[in-house]
Amino acid sequence: MLHQSVKRTAGHDFHPVFQPMSTPRLRFQRTVRRQGRDFGILTLNPGKKPYTMVMEGDALPLQSGIALQIVKVSSVEEASRYLRLLGDTCELFISLDYRRANPGVYAAARALFCPSYRVKAPFDIETAAGLMKKLPVDLKSLLKSHLAITGEDNLPCPIEKKYVHKKNSANVLISDYFQAGCMLYFNMLADTEEISFDHSSDHVQGLLMLEALRQAGVATAHIQGLSFDGGLALLNYNTNFFHYIENNVPVVLRVYCSFTADETSEDKDAPIYIQVLQYGKVVADATLKAFAFMSSKRYEEQRKRVEKIGARSKMQFDAKVHQILQTEASL
C-alpha cells in the first residue's frame, strides 16, 4: 500500500502542468437582478393580483404587460386606503430605484398588511367614492366570477326576490352578487313586468336603471347584515348620468356600502354608493342614503310616528285653506 501511494504521488509530482497564456479579464456584468422575496403587500413582480398600486413618480418594469390593472397612489396613506377597500385583490409595487431614493416610503410600505374584508366597512361612502372613481374595473376578478362581462356571456340568475323586497321574481332587476374586497358586484337585468314604456329605445331607459340601482342598494344592505325582518326608508337618491347604456350588452353594478349590522345593532343610517359599468367604463353613478330599521317592529313604530306627523300637517294645511277661503268670501 505504501508503494502504491508513493508511486501515485510521484507520478503526480512529475506530471507537466498546463499553463495557459495570460489574457486580460473583462469585468463581469450582471444582467439579471435577483428579485428577492416579496414582502407582504409589496411585490417586485407585478401582476400576481388583480390590482397593482404604483407610487406617483415611480415606474413599472419594462416587461410589464398592458394587462395590469394599475392604480396610481400619491402616498403610503392612500395606498393603505386602497388596501382597506380592495383587500387581498391588490398589491403595491415599488421599484428598487424608488426604494433607494425614498427609504422612508419603503419602510412605511413594509408595515402595510392586508385586512380581512369581513370586518366592518372601513370608511364612509364619500371616501370610498373618491377611491372608486380612480379605480379601473376589476376585469381579472370578474372574468373568474359568474357575472356576465362581454356580449358573448350569458346573464346569471336573478338574486332571490327577498333581497330586493319583491313578491314576484319576474320583477327582480339584479343578479346574484360577487364580492371582491369591500365591494359587491351585480349584473343589471333588463326585464320586468312592473315597468313598461310606450316606445322602443336603442339604450336602457333611465327609469329602469333607477329601479335596478334601488334594488342593488336594498340587496347590499341585507347582504351586509340587515335582517330580512328589517326595512329601509329611502332619504336621498342622487344620480349622475355620463353616457347612454347600450341594450344587449352586460351592465355591471359596483357597490360600496358603509352600513354593516348584526343581531345586536341599533337602527342607523345606511349610505350606499353605486357605479354603473359597461365596457369597463363608468356610465352612471348614484348615491343612496337610507335609514335602516333592524326589525319590522321598529319599522312599524316609525311608520305610525310618520303618519301622526302627516295627519297633523294635513290638519294645519286644511285649516289654512279654510281660513283663506273664508277671508276671500268676506271681501
Summary of the structure (lengths in Angstrom):
residues: 331
radius of gyration: 32.0
end to end distance: 145.8
largest distance: 148.4
contacts: 894
relative contact order: 0.10
helix: 34%
strand: 21%
